[in-house]
Amino acid sequence: MATTCPEPLWRHLLGDELRGIRQERGRTLTETARRAGVSPQYLSEMERGLKEPSSEMIAAVAGALDTSLVDLTLGVAERALERAPAPPAQAEVRVSLTLAA
């Protein structure tokens, strides 16, 4: 019996995306946390997927990283697609049509 990997939690994907943007922009954890108005410990926990942040916290960190919520969400969605389990090789799509007389 084959086991499928569960989909990653959104908070893990969000954390990976936030860390990636922060590092890409050359920002430190402390600097980003200060700009967002959160503690460095809280931001670290967000990046590691340990916190389920509110929309206000996500918006604050996105703003501190000079990105929009739309761009952040798109990045998270792209990460989700990259990590999505592949369908089984034997998967078939069957379409049946019924014609009325």
HELIX and SHEET records of a PDB file:
HELIX    1   1 TRP A   10  GLU A   24  1                                  15    
HELIX    2   2 LEU A   29  ALA A   36  1                                   8    
HELIX    3   3 PRO A   40  GLU A   47  1                                   8    
HELIX    4   4 SER A   55  ALA A   64  1                                  10    
HELIX    5   5 LEU A   69  ARG A   83  1                                  15    
END                                                                             
